[in-house]
């Protein structure tokens, strides 16, 4: 009888691990598709350094005001 809890823990861990692996694969697929879309459209890589201070201030104000562009 003392093996039942251990078996249940192993089964739950296995199920949890499979779900994590599925989520990771889905995230990799989505990132790959987005990379291909960005490349196809010829968009530059988004770098936070390329945003000037004025735009950063405006974005911060919009976020604080809970507004979108």
FENCORJO-V824428 format. One record per pair of residues at least 12 apart in sequence whose ideal C-beta (glycine too) atoms are under 7 Angstrom apart, sorted by the first residue. I is the first residue (numbers start at 1). J is the second residue. Records with the same first field share a line. If there is no record, write none. Layout:
I: J ; J
This chain:
none
